[in-house]
Amino acid sequence: MARVSYEKLWNKLKENNMQRTDLYKKVKISTNAIAKMGRNEDIRVNILVKICEYFNCKFDDIVEIVQ
């Protein structure tokens, strides 16, 4: 069964010298969404859109579907 991985997002945070708390404050998303991503759980697409807008990137730059 396929699952979602946010490892690319965590790597992007490291590249930008950011913590997860910085992400939710700057992008204005909930701590619950950060926690879900930390557990590689599904989140709403609008949250991914906000993150992509902040980093000026595409979905596949921050999320990956793994088999």
C-alpha positions in Angstrom: 0.0 0.0 0.0 1.3 3.4 -0.9 1.9 6.1 1.7 2.8 9.7 1.9 6.3 10.9 2.9 7.2 14.4 3.8 10.9 13.8 4.0 11.5 16.2 1.1 9.8 18.9 3.2 11.9 18.2 6.2 15.1 18.4 4.0 13.9 21.7 2.6 13.5 23.1 6.1 17.0 22.0 6.9 18.3 23.7 3.7 16.6 26.9 4.8 17.8 26.7 8.4 14.2 26.3 9.7 12.5 24.3 12.3 9.0 22.8 12.1 7.8 25.5 14.5 9.1 28.2 12.1 7.1 26.5 9.3 3.7 26.7 11.0 4.3 30.3 12.2 5.5 31.6 8.8 3.0 29.6 6.7 0.2 30.0 9.2 -0.8 26.4 9.4 -1.8 24.5 12.5 0.5 22.5 14.8 -1.9 19.6 14.2 -1.0 19.7 10.5 2.8 19.7 11.4 2.2 16.7 13.7 0.3 14.8 11.0 3.1 15.4 8.5 5.6 14.3 11.1 3.7 11.0 11.2 3.5 10.9 7.4 -0.3 11.1 7.5 -2.5 12.8 4.9 -3.2 16.5 5.2 -5.4 18.9 3.3 -4.2 20.0 -0.1 -4.7 23.7 0.8 -2.0 23.2 3.4 0.4 21.9 0.8 -0.5 24.8 -1.4 0.4 27.3 1.3 3.8 25.5 1.9 4.5 25.5 -1.8 3.6 29.2 -2.1 6.0 30.0 0.8 8.9 28.1 -0.7 7.9 28.9 -4.3 8.0 25.2 -5.2 5.8 22.3 -6.5 4.1 19.5 -4.6 6.7 17.0 -5.6 9.4 19.2 -4.1 7.9 18.6 -0.6 5.9 15.4 -0.7 6.4 11.9 -2.1 4.2 8.9 -2.6 6.2 5.8 -1.6 5.1 2.2 -2.2 
